[in-house]
Amino acid sequence: MNTLIFTIRTSLEDLDAGLKGQLNITDDMEALAAKMFINNQPDLWVKYAYFSLKDLLTWWDDLIARIA
């Protein structure tokens, strides 16, 4: 679970910095933004997460409940 949380945090921080112009946008950042835009779980997060067929919003709510 710690690896998943770390991956989510760093990928979102990198995407934020890329959108602000502080970093160059990479292919991974574009893929992350595209998946989030269509409400799907990003592939980078699925790699470390538990199996789920839920959309991103429902999966996020479930993740927060599991952490709590």
SULCORKA-V791692 format. One line per field, one symbol per residue. burial: I if it has 9 or more other ideal C-beta (glycine too) atoms within 8 Angstrom, else O. A space follows every 10 residues. Layout:
burial->???
This chain:
burial->OOOIIOIIOO IIOIIOIIOO OOOOOOOOII IIIOIIOOOO IIOIIOOOIO OOOOOIOOIO OIIOOOOO
